[in-house]
Amino acid sequence: MSADTFTDFDAYVRLPRLAGLWLSPDGRRLVVGVGTPDSGNTRYRTSLWEVDPAGERPARRLTGSDRGESAAGFTPDGDLLFTSSRPSGHGDDPALWRQPAGGGDAYVIATSPGGLHGVRVSPAGTLVAGTAMLPSADSTDADRQAREQRSDAGVSAILHEEYPVRYWDHDLGPDRPRLVTGTLDDLVLRDLTGHAGRALDDDRDWEITPDGRTVVTGWMVAAPGASQRSAVAVIDVADGGRRMLAGQDGHDYSTPRVSPDGSRVALVVRRWSSAAEPSDIWLALVPLAGGPVEALTGDWDRWPHSPCWTPDGAALIVAADDHGRSPLWRVDAATGEVTRLTHDDGAYTDPVVSPDGQWVYALRNTIGTPPHPVRVSLGSLEVECLPGPAAPVDVPGRLEEVTARAADGSPVHAWLAVPGEAGADTPAPLLLWVHGGPMTSWNTWKWHSNPWLAVARGYAVLMPDPALSTGYGLDFIRRGWGSWGDAPYTDLMAVTDAALQRPDLDPSRTAVVGASFGGYLANWIAGHSDRFDAIVTHASLWALDQMMTTTDHPYYWLREMTPDRLRSQSPHHAADAITTPMLVIHGARDYRVPIGEALRLWYDLLSRAEGRHKFLYFPDEAHGVNKPGNAKVWHATMLAFLDHHVRGEKWQCPDLLG
């Protein structure tokens, strides 16, 4: 794709978006999901494409309905399983489809009113999946009848008896997840867990053992103070009997991965944070039969995620942030020794190891490269791009690294995207673009807030990792713990000062863009500095006392933020000092940072200085802006606002806003 794509919003939102990767049991079939706008341009729908694991044949499309599909995995003999709500001849329920490996049309093998997700199939053909049912239902038929009764009675109310009540962008309930099981030979779904309340909500993950007899799953448990903790449960497929495998107080256990021989389970363990100390994350092992949870990477100062076993059970492959990258690593299952596998600038997701143990397949991306399928040789460590469904993208500029020394002497890393025409004679205006999280890193491609559209407009974009960022060790996170407006803020100013020493950047024309925690820092900068010409703040935290009791998971943040910190670290106390024009952006369905933050910020701005600020409001978006048309408006409005205040151009409202 030409770099001109980034000057055309319509062309940009049509770029294929790869997410998800699945490998067949025999290693011969590799499938990826590809998102493109639907026929009404109202959402991204996913189609499934097959990629040649050997890298010899071009990718080929497998599915393509306008409602989209989501890959579920493979049968033992290599047939593709996927879920979809497309018309099936089996009523209106979302369905699980089977597409034969040897060719032929896909056909429905199971349906459920609450949909089917997280499908896992054992080598023996036992299937386990998640679905959602109303509490009173004991079967999919009973669930369907109960839903019809609610609909016919005009009832939408949800009665809650426990926390939480919302998650990210949707309400929890009245239906709740539970597990169902069956066999591929006779797929009549049987309820495995019954009504489990919060236990299986949303991000829960599970696996089935190789013999098909046992499910290992994340299991949410109530904790004091309207909080919860994540444990791991073992469920007998025959009778639904359940026992806890890991669940120590003060820890969360997630991402259970059963070893190839079925004897052990790998877990990602997060120690809870406190007011004095940030959380820590490590990989651990526990016998499936029960026993102590033994830390495997407890001494490694990086946070592993996305573990998968090698076929011989000797090691696990993980990803972990590291100095502005997210490489793949090999963790020895006996000693915990960690070996880095990839040495490029890539961030790797969805890793899976081939059955012969020679390759790791994954999606690779960078700040300047969208996700694409690759294979990594576990022998030579060579990274090979596979022919994928999307053409390579040429970004409109160059990507460089910037480093600076913080006030306490700590090194601060940043990526800098510079337009091709920038130079000493034509220095580019600079956008300081602050990442969210806060415990994350600028190391991946972004779709719904893409800096390259600004670069195509002639801006340079600085993307720093200030205090609290991951990939630099726990001490780097401690620097900003409970003090969000201190080291994170001064780190941003230090790296901005360092970048502006370059002759190809214009220190007289600067602005700030930030979303989520990046929006918090944008708001903090607005009240503590007048050095920037404009500030764009999206889904941002403004009044911490309000935010921390209305967000979807307040207990997580309140472990860190004491009442004194909520007062001292809240940007809203500096509202009187704001002189920089601000563009406030927020979605009404944002439950992580509720819309009240934007409404209060908007009032605080306009009650002090009307006319200079603007509010871009999305009634149908959540924490991010995901609909194709809205994504165009987001970028167009942001750039129009920056052009006006940074470049002095006449304000021009984007046409799509009327």
DOKE-963881 format. One line per 4 residues: their letters; for each residue x, y, z of C-alpha. Coordinates in nm, 2 decimals. Example, Ala and Ser with C-alpha at 12.3 -4.5 7.8 and 13.67 -1.06 7.14 Angstrom:
as) 1.23,-0.45,0.78 ~ 1.37,-0.11,0.71;
% end
This chain:
msad) 0.00,0.00,0.00 ~ 0.13,0.35,-0.09 ~ 0.20,0.61,0.18 ~ -0.07,0.81,0.01;
tftd) -0.32,0.59,0.20 ~ -0.25,0.81,0.50 ~ -0.37,1.12,0.33 ~ -0.70,0.97,0.24;
fday) -0.92,0.88,0.54 ~ -1.14,0.65,0.33 ~ -0.85,0.45,0.21 ~ -0.70,0.43,0.56;
vrlp) -1.01,0.28,0.72 ~ -1.03,0.03,0.44 ~ -0.69,-0.12,0.52 ~ -0.73,-0.48,0.62;
rlag) -0.67,-0.54,1.00 ~ -0.53,-0.87,1.10 ~ -0.60,-1.01,1.44 ~ -0.59,-1.37,1.57;
lwls) -0.40,-1.67,1.45 ~ -0.48,-2.04,1.47 ~ -0.27,-2.35,1.37 ~ -0.42,-2.69,1.29;
pdgr) -0.31,-2.99,1.50 ~ -0.10,-3.13,1.22 ~ 0.06,-2.80,1.15 ~ -0.05,-2.79,0.79;
rlvv) -0.31,-2.51,0.81 ~ -0.27,-2.16,0.95 ~ -0.57,-1.93,0.97 ~ -0.58,-1.55,1.05;
gvgt) -0.87,-1.31,1.10 ~ -0.89,-1.01,0.87 ~ -1.12,-0.71,0.96 ~ -1.26,-0.49,0.69;
pdsg) -1.56,-0.24,0.69 ~ -1.90,-0.41,0.64 ~ -2.13,-0.31,0.36 ~ -2.29,-0.03,0.57;
ntry) -1.95,0.11,0.69 ~ -2.09,0.08,1.04 ~ -1.84,-0.18,1.18 ~ -1.55,-0.40,1.10;
rtsl) -1.64,-0.75,1.02 ~ -1.39,-1.04,1.03 ~ -1.33,-1.28,0.75 ~ -1.10,-1.58,0.78;
wevd) -0.80,-1.64,0.55 ~ -0.57,-1.94,0.52 ~ -0.20,-1.87,0.52 ~ 0.05,-2.13,0.40;
page) 0.27,-2.22,0.70 ~ 0.56,-2.30,0.46 ~ 0.54,-1.96,0.30 ~ 0.51,-2.09,-0.06;
rpar) 0.15,-2.03,-0.16 ~ -0.05,-1.70,-0.14 ~ -0.31,-1.66,0.13 ~ -0.67,-1.76,0.03;
rltg) -1.00,-1.64,0.17 ~ -1.21,-1.90,0.35 ~ -1.51,-1.71,0.47 ~ -1.67,-1.37,0.38;
sdrg) -2.03,-1.31,0.50 ~ -2.12,-0.95,0.58 ~ -2.19,-1.05,0.95 ~ -1.84,-1.18,0.97;
esaa) -1.69,-1.49,1.13 ~ -1.46,-1.56,1.43 ~ -1.22,-1.86,1.41 ~ -1.27,-2.11,1.69;
gftp) -0.99,-2.36,1.60 ~ -0.96,-2.69,1.44 ~ -1.09,-3.05,1.47 ~ -0.83,-3.32,1.52;
dgdl) -0.85,-3.40,1.15 ~ -0.79,-3.04,1.04 ~ -1.15,-2.91,0.97 ~ -1.19,-2.54,1.05;
lfts) -1.43,-2.45,1.32 ~ -1.57,-2.09,1.33 ~ -1.86,-1.90,1.49 ~ -2.09,-1.66,1.31;
srps) -2.43,-1.50,1.32 ~ -2.48,-1.53,0.95 ~ -2.81,-1.70,0.83 ~ -2.78,-2.07,0.88;
ghgd) -3.13,-2.23,0.84 ~ -3.11,-2.31,1.22 ~ -3.31,-2.01,1.35 ~ -3.16,-1.68,1.46;
dpal) -2.91,-1.82,1.72 ~ -2.54,-1.76,1.66 ~ -2.39,-2.09,1.54 ~ -2.07,-2.30,1.54;
wrqp) -1.98,-2.40,1.19 ~ -1.75,-2.67,1.05 ~ -1.57,-2.62,0.72 ~ -1.41,-2.94,0.58;
aggg) -1.03,-2.93,0.53 ~ -1.07,-3.11,0.20 ~ -1.31,-2.86,0.06 ~ -1.69,-2.82,0.05;
dayv) -1.94,-2.59,0.21 ~ -1.93,-2.51,0.58 ~ -2.22,-2.65,0.79 ~ -2.37,-2.58,1.13;
iats) -2.28,-2.82,1.41 ~ -2.42,-2.64,1.71 ~ -2.61,-2.33,1.81 ~ -2.68,-2.13,2.13;
pggl) -2.89,-1.82,2.19 ~ -2.60,-1.67,2.39 ~ -2.34,-1.75,2.12 ~ -2.04,-1.97,2.14;
hgvr) -1.68,-1.86,2.21 ~ -1.36,-2.00,2.34 ~ -1.40,-2.33,2.16 ~ -1.15,-2.59,2.26;
vspa) -1.13,-2.95,2.11 ~ -0.92,-3.23,2.25 ~ -0.74,-3.49,2.03 ~ -1.01,-3.73,2.12;
gtlv) -1.28,-3.50,1.98 ~ -1.43,-3.36,2.31 ~ -1.54,-3.00,2.27 ~ -1.57,-2.74,2.54;
agta) -1.70,-2.38,2.47 ~ -1.83,-2.08,2.65 ~ -2.19,-1.96,2.61 ~ -2.41,-1.71,2.79;
mlps) -2.74,-1.81,2.96 ~ -2.99,-1.65,3.18 ~ -2.96,-1.76,3.55 ~ -3.28,-1.97,3.54;
adst) -3.19,-2.17,3.23 ~ -3.06,-2.52,3.25 ~ -3.03,-2.58,2.88 ~ -3.00,-2.38,2.55;
dadr) -3.37,-2.45,2.49 ~ -3.47,-2.32,2.83 ~ -3.25,-2.02,2.78 ~ -3.41,-1.94,2.44;
qare) -3.76,-1.95,2.60 ~ -3.65,-1.73,2.89 ~ -3.50,-1.47,2.65 ~ -3.83,-1.47,2.45;
qrsd) -4.03,-1.41,2.77 ~ -3.81,-1.11,2.86 ~ -3.84,-0.97,2.51 ~ -4.22,-1.02,2.50;
agvs) -4.26,-0.85,2.83 ~ -4.05,-0.55,2.73 ~ -3.80,-0.61,3.01 ~ -3.44,-0.49,2.98;
ailh) -3.36,-0.45,3.35 ~ -3.08,-0.63,3.52 ~ -3.08,-0.72,3.89 ~ -2.72,-0.73,4.04;
eeyp) -2.61,-0.89,4.36 ~ -2.24,-0.86,4.32 ~ -1.96,-0.65,4.17 ~ -1.88,-0.57,3.89;
vryw) -2.19,-0.46,3.68 ~ -2.01,-0.34,3.37 ~ -1.69,-0.43,3.18 ~ -1.51,-0.21,2.93;
dhdl) -1.79,-0.14,2.68 ~ -2.09,-0.35,2.78 ~ -2.32,-0.43,3.07 ~ -2.28,-0.76,3.25;
gpdr) -2.60,-0.97,3.26 ~ -2.87,-1.06,3.27 ~ -2.71,-1.36,3.10 ~ -2.38,-1.49,3.23;
prlv) -2.11,-1.71,3.08 ~ -2.10,-2.08,3.16 ~ -1.92,-2.38,2.99 ~ -2.09,-2.63,2.77;
tgtl) -1.95,-2.96,2.63 ~ -2.01,-3.22,2.38 ~ -1.83,-3.45,2.13 ~ -1.77,-3.39,1.76;
ddlv) -1.94,-3.72,1.69 ~ -2.26,-3.62,1.87 ~ -2.25,-3.25,1.94 ~ -2.55,-3.21,2.17;
lrdl) -2.43,-2.93,2.41 ~ -2.44,-3.02,2.78 ~ -2.42,-2.76,3.05 ~ -2.09,-2.82,3.24;
tgha) -2.09,-2.55,3.51 ~ -2.45,-2.43,3.56 ~ -2.51,-2.07,3.66 ~ -2.16,-1.96,3.78;
gral) -2.24,-1.59,3.83 ~ -1.93,-1.37,3.79 ~ -1.69,-1.67,3.77 ~ -1.65,-1.70,3.39;
dddr) -1.72,-1.34,3.30 ~ -1.56,-1.19,2.99 ~ -1.18,-1.24,2.97 ~ -1.18,-1.58,3.13;
dwei) -0.97,-1.84,2.95 ~ -0.98,-2.22,2.95 ~ -0.82,-2.52,2.80 ~ -0.91,-2.89,2.77;
tpdg) -0.65,-3.16,2.86 ~ -0.52,-3.38,2.58 ~ -0.73,-3.68,2.70 ~ -1.05,-3.46,2.69;
rtvv) -1.14,-3.54,3.05 ~ -1.06,-3.21,3.22 ~ -1.11,-2.84,3.17 ~ -0.87,-2.59,3.33;
tgwm) -1.02,-2.25,3.35 ~ -0.99,-1.90,3.50 ~ -1.25,-1.86,3.78 ~ -1.34,-1.52,3.93;
vaap) -1.39,-1.52,4.31 ~ -1.54,-1.25,4.53 ~ -1.29,-1.06,4.75 ~ -1.34,-0.80,5.03;
gasq) -1.41,-0.44,4.94 ~ -1.63,-0.49,4.64 ~ -1.34,-0.65,4.46 ~ -1.26,-0.99,4.30;
rsav) -0.96,-1.21,4.24 ~ -0.88,-1.44,3.95 ~ -0.82,-1.81,4.04 ~ -0.79,-2.12,3.83;
avid) -1.03,-2.41,3.86 ~ -1.02,-2.77,3.73 ~ -1.35,-2.91,3.61 ~ -1.43,-3.28,3.54;
vadg) -1.60,-3.31,3.19 ~ -1.79,-3.62,3.29 ~ -1.98,-3.49,3.59 ~ -1.89,-3.12,3.63;
grrm) -1.70,-3.17,3.96 ~ -1.48,-2.87,4.03 ~ -1.17,-2.81,4.25 ~ -0.95,-2.51,4.27;
lagq) -0.60,-2.54,4.14 ~ -0.46,-2.19,4.22 ~ -0.61,-1.91,4.41 ~ -0.39,-1.76,4.68;
dghd) -0.52,-1.43,4.83 ~ -0.34,-1.12,4.70 ~ -0.27,-1.28,4.36 ~ -0.45,-1.32,4.02;
ystp) -0.39,-1.63,3.81 ~ -0.47,-1.63,3.44 ~ -0.40,-1.78,3.10 ~ -0.39,-2.15,3.21;
rvsp) -0.20,-2.36,2.95 ~ -0.19,-2.74,2.99 ~ 0.14,-2.91,2.91 ~ 0.15,-3.15,2.61;
dgsr) 0.15,-3.46,2.84 ~ -0.13,-3.32,3.05 ~ 0.06,-3.33,3.37 ~ 0.13,-2.96,3.44;
valv) -0.04,-2.62,3.39 ~ 0.14,-2.30,3.31 ~ -0.01,-1.99,3.46 ~ 0.05,-1.61,3.45;
vrrw) 0.06,-1.48,3.80 ~ 0.00,-1.12,3.90 ~ 0.08,-1.02,4.26 ~ -0.16,-0.75,4.37;
ssaa) -0.04,-0.40,4.40 ~ -0.06,-0.19,4.71 ~ -0.02,0.18,4.80 ~ 0.34,0.11,4.86;
epsd) 0.43,-0.13,4.58 ~ 0.33,-0.19,4.22 ~ 0.21,-0.53,4.11 ~ 0.45,-0.79,3.96;
iwla) 0.39,-1.06,3.70 ~ 0.56,-1.39,3.64 ~ 0.51,-1.73,3.48 ~ 0.44,-2.03,3.71;
lvpl) 0.38,-2.40,3.69 ~ 0.15,-2.62,3.90 ~ 0.07,-3.00,3.87 ~ -0.27,-3.07,3.72;
aggp) -0.33,-3.31,4.00 ~ -0.28,-3.03,4.25 ~ 0.02,-2.90,4.45 ~ 0.22,-2.59,4.50;
veal) 0.23,-2.31,4.24 ~ 0.60,-2.28,4.17 ~ 0.73,-1.95,4.02 ~ 0.92,-2.01,3.69;
tgdw) 1.03,-1.66,3.60 ~ 1.01,-1.49,3.95 ~ 1.36,-1.34,3.91 ~ 1.30,-1.21,3.56;
drwp) 1.25,-0.84,3.55 ~ 1.00,-0.85,3.26 ~ 0.63,-0.93,3.24 ~ 0.55,-1.24,3.03;
hspc) 0.22,-1.30,2.86 ~ 0.07,-1.52,2.59 ~ 0.25,-1.84,2.69 ~ 0.24,-2.15,2.48;
wtpd) 0.42,-2.49,2.53 ~ 0.67,-2.64,2.29 ~ 0.55,-2.99,2.18 ~ 0.81,-3.17,2.39;
gaal) 0.70,-2.99,2.71 ~ 1.06,-2.87,2.77 ~ 0.98,-2.50,2.74 ~ 0.73,-2.23,2.70;
ivaa) 0.73,-1.95,2.44 ~ 0.61,-1.61,2.57 ~ 0.61,-1.25,2.47 ~ 0.72,-0.96,2.70;
ddhg) 0.78,-0.59,2.65 ~ 1.15,-0.49,2.64 ~ 1.28,-0.14,2.57 ~ 1.01,-0.03,2.32;
rspl) 0.98,-0.37,2.16 ~ 0.78,-0.69,2.25 ~ 1.00,-0.99,2.15 ~ 0.94,-1.36,2.18;
wrvd) 1.13,-1.55,2.45 ~ 1.19,-1.91,2.54 ~ 1.15,-2.01,2.90 ~ 1.30,-2.34,3.01;
aatg) 1.03,-2.53,3.19 ~ 1.28,-2.70,3.43 ~ 1.51,-2.41,3.52 ~ 1.32,-2.09,3.43;
evtr) 1.61,-1.98,3.21 ~ 1.50,-1.71,2.96 ~ 1.64,-1.68,2.61 ~ 1.54,-1.41,2.37;
lthd) 1.43,-1.54,2.03 ~ 1.36,-1.23,1.82 ~ 1.61,-0.94,1.81 ~ 1.43,-0.70,1.58;
dgay) 1.20,-0.40,1.66 ~ 0.89,-0.62,1.64 ~ 0.60,-0.68,1.88 ~ 0.48,-1.04,1.85;
tdpv) 0.13,-1.16,1.94 ~ -0.07,-1.49,1.92 ~ 0.24,-1.72,1.93 ~ 0.19,-2.09,1.86;
vspd) 0.45,-2.36,1.81 ~ 0.44,-2.61,1.52 ~ 0.39,-2.98,1.61 ~ 0.74,-3.07,1.50;
gqwv) 0.89,-2.80,1.73 ~ 1.07,-2.62,1.45 ~ 0.87,-2.30,1.42 ~ 0.68,-2.04,1.62;
yalr) 0.40,-1.88,1.42 ~ 0.29,-1.54,1.53 ~ 0.16,-1.20,1.41 ~ 0.44,-0.94,1.40;
ntig) 0.39,-0.57,1.41 ~ 0.58,-0.25,1.49 ~ 0.49,0.11,1.53 ~ 0.55,0.15,1.16;
tpph) 0.42,-0.19,1.04 ~ 0.06,-0.34,1.08 ~ 0.03,-0.70,1.20 ~ 0.13,-0.96,0.95;
pvrv) 0.19,-1.34,0.98 ~ 0.55,-1.46,1.03 ~ 0.73,-1.78,1.14 ~ 1.03,-1.78,1.36;
slgs) 1.28,-2.07,1.34 ~ 1.36,-2.21,1.68 ~ 1.69,-2.33,1.53 ~ 1.83,-2.03,1.35;
leve) 1.60,-1.77,1.50 ~ 1.54,-1.63,1.15 ~ 1.21,-1.44,1.12 ~ 1.03,-1.51,0.79;
clpg) 0.73,-1.31,0.67 ~ 0.46,-1.53,0.53 ~ 0.24,-1.43,0.23 ~ -0.06,-1.28,0.41;
paap) -0.40,-1.15,0.32 ~ -0.29,-0.78,0.33 ~ -0.03,-0.60,0.11 ~ 0.26,-0.43,0.30;
vdvp) 0.20,-0.07,0.40 ~ 0.44,0.21,0.33 ~ 0.42,0.47,0.60 ~ 0.48,0.84,0.51;
grle) 0.80,0.90,0.70 ~ 1.09,0.75,0.89 ~ 1.10,0.60,1.24 ~ 1.39,0.68,1.47;
evta) 1.47,0.65,1.84 ~ 1.52,0.93,2.10 ~ 1.66,0.89,2.45 ~ 1.68,1.14,2.73;
raad) 1.78,1.16,3.09 ~ 1.50,1.21,3.34 ~ 1.53,1.44,3.64 ~ 1.65,1.15,3.86;
gspv) 1.90,1.03,3.59 ~ 1.68,0.75,3.46 ~ 1.70,0.69,3.08 ~ 1.37,0.76,2.90;
hawl) 1.31,0.60,2.56 ~ 1.09,0.73,2.28 ~ 1.01,0.66,1.92 ~ 1.00,0.95,1.68;
avpg) 0.81,0.94,1.35 ~ 0.94,1.22,1.12 ~ 0.78,1.32,0.78 ~ 1.01,1.27,0.49;
eaga) 1.03,1.64,0.40 ~ 1.13,1.76,0.74 ~ 1.48,1.91,0.76 ~ 1.68,2.20,0.90;
dtpa) 1.53,2.43,0.64 ~ 1.17,2.30,0.69 ~ 1.14,2.18,1.05 ~ 0.83,1.99,1.13;
plll) 0.58,2.08,1.41 ~ 0.60,1.83,1.69 ~ 0.32,1.62,1.85 ~ 0.39,1.47,2.19;
wvhg) 0.17,1.15,2.17 ~ 0.13,0.99,2.52 ~ 0.04,0.62,2.55 ~ -0.24,0.48,2.77;
gpmt) -0.22,0.20,3.02 ~ -0.04,0.33,3.22 ~ 0.16,0.01,3.25 ~ 0.22,-0.05,2.88;
swnt) 0.46,0.06,2.61 ~ 0.48,0.24,2.28 ~ 0.58,-0.07,2.08 ~ 0.28,-0.17,1.86;
wkwh) 0.09,-0.05,1.56 ~ -0.22,0.16,1.64 ~ -0.54,0.15,1.43 ~ -0.79,0.38,1.61;
snpw) -0.54,0.66,1.70 ~ -0.28,0.62,1.43 ~ 0.02,0.87,1.44 ~ 0.10,0.82,1.07;
lava) -0.20,1.02,0.96 ~ -0.05,1.31,1.14 ~ 0.29,1.24,0.99 ~ 0.13,1.24,0.64;
rgya) 0.00,1.59,0.73 ~ 0.36,1.71,0.80 ~ 0.38,1.66,1.18 ~ 0.66,1.48,1.36;
vlmp) 0.52,1.25,1.63 ~ 0.71,1.17,1.95 ~ 0.60,0.85,2.14 ~ 0.78,0.82,2.47;
dpal) 0.77,0.55,2.75 ~ 0.77,0.76,3.07 ~ 0.77,0.62,3.42 ~ 0.51,0.35,3.47;
stgy) 0.58,0.21,3.12 ~ 0.66,-0.16,3.09 ~ 0.97,-0.32,2.94 ~ 1.22,-0.14,3.16;
gldf) 1.19,-0.32,3.49 ~ 0.99,-0.29,3.81 ~ 1.20,0.00,3.94 ~ 1.10,0.20,3.64;
irrg) 0.74,0.15,3.72 ~ 0.80,0.23,4.09 ~ 0.93,0.58,3.98 ~ 0.57,0.68,3.90;
wgsw) 0.38,0.46,4.14 ~ 0.10,0.66,4.31 ~ 0.26,0.98,4.17 ~ 0.11,0.99,3.82;
gdap) 0.17,1.37,3.78 ~ 0.53,1.36,3.90 ~ 0.79,1.14,3.72 ~ 0.56,1.05,3.43;
ytdl) 0.51,1.42,3.36 ~ 0.87,1.53,3.41 ~ 0.98,1.23,3.19 ~ 0.76,1.36,2.91;
mavt) 0.90,1.71,2.94 ~ 1.26,1.58,2.94 ~ 1.22,1.37,2.63 ~ 1.04,1.65,2.46;
daal) 1.32,1.89,2.53 ~ 1.57,1.63,2.40 ~ 1.38,1.58,2.08 ~ 1.34,1.95,2.02;
qrpd) 1.72,1.99,2.00 ~ 1.70,1.83,1.66 ~ 1.72,2.08,1.37 ~ 1.43,1.91,1.18;
ldps) 1.18,1.98,1.45 ~ 1.02,2.32,1.52 ~ 1.02,2.40,1.90 ~ 0.78,2.69,1.84;
rtav) 0.50,2.47,1.71 ~ 0.41,2.18,1.95 ~ 0.10,2.00,2.07 ~ 0.00,1.70,2.29;
vgas) -0.22,1.41,2.21 ~ -0.32,1.14,2.46 ~ -0.58,0.88,2.53 ~ -0.69,0.70,2.85;
fggy) -0.39,0.74,3.09 ~ -0.23,0.94,2.80 ~ -0.53,1.16,2.83 ~ -0.48,1.19,3.20;
lanw) -0.13,1.32,3.13 ~ -0.25,1.55,2.86 ~ -0.49,1.70,3.11 ~ -0.21,1.72,3.37;
iagh) 0.01,1.90,3.12 ~ -0.27,2.14,3.04 ~ -0.29,2.25,3.41 ~ 0.09,2.26,3.47;
sdrf) 0.24,2.40,3.15 ~ 0.16,2.65,2.88 ~ 0.44,2.55,2.65 ~ 0.21,2.37,2.40;
daiv) -0.01,2.53,2.13 ~ -0.29,2.27,2.16 ~ -0.39,1.96,2.35 ~ -0.61,1.67,2.24;
thas) -0.74,1.45,2.52 ~ -0.94,1.13,2.45 ~ -1.12,0.91,2.70 ~ -0.92,1.09,2.97;
lwal) -0.92,1.09,3.35 ~ -1.00,1.43,3.49 ~ -1.15,1.41,3.85 ~ -0.99,1.11,4.01;
dqmm) -1.23,1.09,4.31 ~ -1.52,1.06,4.07 ~ -1.34,0.84,3.82 ~ -1.22,0.58,4.07;
tttd) -1.57,0.50,4.20 ~ -1.75,0.49,3.86 ~ -1.50,0.30,3.65 ~ -1.58,-0.07,3.58;
hpyy) -1.31,-0.21,3.81 ~ -1.24,0.06,4.08 ~ -1.08,-0.19,4.33 ~ -0.78,-0.23,4.09;
wlre) -0.70,0.14,4.09 ~ -0.78,0.20,4.46 ~ -0.52,-0.04,4.57 ~ -0.27,0.22,4.45;
mtpd) -0.45,0.55,4.49 ~ -0.50,0.65,4.85 ~ -0.74,0.93,4.93 ~ -0.44,1.17,4.96;
rlrs) -0.32,1.06,4.62 ~ -0.66,1.10,4.47 ~ -0.65,1.46,4.58 ~ -0.29,1.55,4.50;
qsph) -0.28,1.37,4.16 ~ -0.61,1.48,4.02 ~ -0.58,1.71,3.71 ~ -0.91,1.88,3.78;
haad) -0.76,2.08,4.07 ~ -0.55,2.28,3.82 ~ -0.84,2.38,3.59 ~ -0.80,2.75,3.67;
aitt) -0.45,2.74,3.53 ~ -0.54,2.60,3.19 ~ -0.47,2.84,2.90 ~ -0.41,2.59,2.62;
pmlv) -0.69,2.52,2.37 ~ -0.82,2.17,2.43 ~ -1.01,1.92,2.21 ~ -1.20,1.68,2.44;
ihga) -1.30,1.35,2.29 ~ -1.51,1.08,2.46 ~ -1.75,0.79,2.39 ~ -2.07,0.74,2.59;
rdyr) -2.02,0.37,2.61 ~ -1.68,0.40,2.77 ~ -1.71,0.21,3.10 ~ -1.34,0.20,3.18;
vpig) -1.32,0.59,3.19 ~ -1.69,0.69,3.22 ~ -1.83,0.98,3.02 ~ -1.87,1.18,3.34;
ealr) -1.50,1.25,3.32 ~ -1.54,1.43,2.98 ~ -1.86,1.61,3.09 ~ -1.70,1.75,3.40;
lwyd) -1.38,1.85,3.21 ~ -1.59,2.01,2.94 ~ -1.79,2.21,3.20 ~ -1.47,2.31,3.38;
llsr) -1.31,2.44,3.06 ~ -1.61,2.63,2.92 ~ -1.71,2.79,3.25 ~ -1.37,2.95,3.25;
aegr) -1.30,3.03,2.89 ~ -1.56,2.97,2.62 ~ -1.47,2.96,2.25 ~ -1.12,2.81,2.24;
hkfl) -1.21,2.45,2.33 ~ -1.41,2.18,2.15 ~ -1.58,1.86,2.25 ~ -1.61,1.56,2.00;
yfpd) -1.87,1.33,2.14 ~ -1.95,0.97,2.02 ~ -2.28,0.84,2.15 ~ -2.21,0.49,2.02;
eahg) -1.84,0.44,2.09 ~ -1.66,0.30,2.40 ~ -1.30,0.35,2.52 ~ -1.17,0.34,2.16;
vnkp) -1.33,0.46,1.84 ~ -1.39,0.14,1.64 ~ -1.65,0.22,1.37 ~ -1.50,0.30,1.03;
gnak) -1.70,0.63,0.98 ~ -1.62,0.74,1.34 ~ -1.26,0.66,1.30 ~ -1.24,0.90,1.00;
vwha) -1.41,1.17,1.20 ~ -1.17,1.12,1.50 ~ -0.86,1.17,1.29 ~ -1.01,1.44,1.07;
tmla) -1.13,1.65,1.37 ~ -0.80,1.60,1.56 ~ -0.59,1.72,1.26 ~ -0.82,2.01,1.19;
fldh) -0.79,2.12,1.55 ~ -0.41,2.09,1.54 ~ -0.38,2.27,1.21 ~ -0.58,2.56,1.35;
hvrg) -0.39,2.60,1.67 ~ -0.04,2.48,1.58 ~ -0.01,2.60,1.22 ~ -0.24,2.90,1.24;
ekwq) -0.48,2.77,0.97 ~ -0.84,2.87,0.96 ~ -1.07,2.63,1.15 ~ -1.24,2.40,0.91;
cpdl) -1.50,2.16,1.06 ~ -1.47,1.82,0.90 ~ -1.74,1.77,0.63 ~ -1.87,1.45,0.79;
lg) -1.98,1.65,1.10 ~ -2.19,1.87,0.88;
% end
